[in-house]
Amino acid sequence: MPDLPDLGPTALRVAALLDGVGDDDLGRPTPCDYDVATLLDHLDGLALAFTLAARKSDGPVLAAPPAPSEKGLTPGWRERIPQRLHALAEAWRSPEAWVGEATAGGVTM
């Protein structure tokens, strides 16, 4: 198998960005038409979904997810999102993650 991409450095960089997000920033717009809180809710969910996909795990987040929203960003996100990003990078370091089919967000790849 060719060298696998390492998602670790990117996961660390994204997690580090969270340190600069204050509570006052959550309602601010982003270039992707989400406000910051909605974008963080999306990141939170996709990190978990793609970790489960790498592990070929079944779970409720593998079905089509609800649309992200500012109300979906639950307390503890400052600790949880970096942990999920780390788990995502770790899960995709396994060669087995890159073999076969996986489902995330209701899409089978």
ChimeraX attribute file (.defattr): number of C-alpha atoms within 10 A of each C-alpha:
attribute: neighborCount
match mode: 1-to-1
recipient: residues
	/A:1	5
	/A:2	5
	/A:3	6
	/A:4	11
	/A:5	9
	/A:6	12
	/A:7	16
	/A:8	17
	/A:9	11
	/A:10	13
	/A:11	21
	/A:12	15
	/A:13	12
	/A:14	15
	/A:15	19
	/A:16	12
	/A:17	10
	/A:18	15
	/A:19	9
	/A:20	9
	/A:21	13
	/A:22	8
	/A:23	9
	/A:24	8
	/A:25	12
	/A:26	16
	/A:27	13
	/A:28	11
	/A:29	14
	/A:30	12
	/A:31	7
	/A:32	8
	/A:33	9
	/A:34	17
	/A:35	17
	/A:36	23
	/A:37	25
	/A:38	23
	/A:39	19
	/A:40	23
	/A:41	20
	/A:42	20
	/A:43	18
	/A:44	23
	/A:45	21
	/A:46	21
	/A:47	22
	/A:48	20
	/A:49	26
	/A:50	25
	/A:51	23
	/A:52	23
	/A:53	26
	/A:54	24
	/A:55	17
	/A:56	19
	/A:57	14
	/A:58	14
	/A:59	11
	/A:60	10
	/A:61	19
	/A:62	22
	/A:63	15
	/A:64	12
	/A:65	15
	/A:66	11
	/A:67	9
	/A:68	18
	/A:69	16
	/A:70	17
	/A:71	9
	/A:72	16
	/A:73	20
	/A:74	13
	/A:75	8
	/A:76	8
	/A:77	16
	/A:78	15
	/A:79	11
	/A:80	14
	/A:81	23
	/A:82	21
	/A:83	17
	/A:84	23
	/A:85	26
	/A:86	20
	/A:87	19
	/A:88	24
	/A:89	22
	/A:90	16
	/A:91	20
	/A:92	22
	/A:93	17
	/A:94	13
	/A:95	13
	/A:96	12
	/A:97	17
	/A:98	15
	/A:99	10
	/A:100	8
	/A:101	11
	/A:102	20
	/A:103	20
	/A:104	25
	/A:105	17
	/A:106	13
	/A:107	10
	/A:108	11
	/A:109	9
